[in-house]
Amino acid sequence: MSTTPRFPNPAVLNPAIVESGAVMRGIAANGSLPRPTVSMVQLRVGQLFESDYLITLHTGLLRAAGETDERIAAVADWKNAPQLTEAEQAALALVDAIHAPDVSDRRVSDALYADAAKHYDEAALMTLAGVIGQVGFFVPLALIGLPTPGLPPEQQWRA
């Protein structure tokens, strides 16, 4: 299996992807969601898609924000994680409902929505939906392009 990035810098290949990504990163900037929740959502998406790049990136961002290794590790088993708040667990439940491959019936049930709505107002729920979509935007780039995990953006891609 190749560990060499498949693409040169996307900013060179298609600047609109980078510009779109910058706009999408602004989705979480309205302050309606705690920053750790945003990063946990992004980490969980990386875990579900088995993307070393996204897992490394969002684990590093959580550490840089002061999250403990115990809370970061708990994202993988969020359903049984007393280290996470009920609100964080509700956010991660939405991620799994949307992105997990083994889903039956409606992805976001009325009960799941009601549980999330206990913890987040409408603005925060809209932001949460946007954050889940925002990290989903980067999944194909990470899985197809194979950027190098843990490096600054300008060094992640093939020269």
C-alpha positions, 0 to 999 in steps of 0.5 A: 500500500502506498504511503506517498501522497497521490496529488501535488498541492490541491491549491495548485491543481484546483484553487477552488477546492482550497477556497471552498475549504476555507469557506467551509471551515467558517461554518463552526465559527458562529460560537454556537458549538463548543470548539472541542465538540467540533473537533470531536465530530471531525475526529469521529468522521475520520475514524469512521472513514479510517483516514489516518490523515483526518485522525492525526489532524483532529487528534492533534487539534484536540491536543493543542486545544488542551483536551486530555488523551482520555477524552480524545481516545473516548471518541472512538467508543463514545457510547460507553465513554463517561469522559464525554458529556451527554451533549458531546455524545449526542453530537457523535451519535448524529455523526454515526447516524449520518456516516456509519455504513451499517444503518437501518431505517431512517438515519436520524430518527426522531428520538435521536433528533430529540436527544440532540435538541435537548443539548443544542438549540436550533442554531447549534444544531444547524452548525452541527449539521454544517460541521458534519458536512464540512469534514465530509467535504474533505473525506474524498480528498483525504482518501483519494489524495493520501496527504501525509498525516501530521505535516503542515498543509504545504508539506502534506502533498507530493512535490 
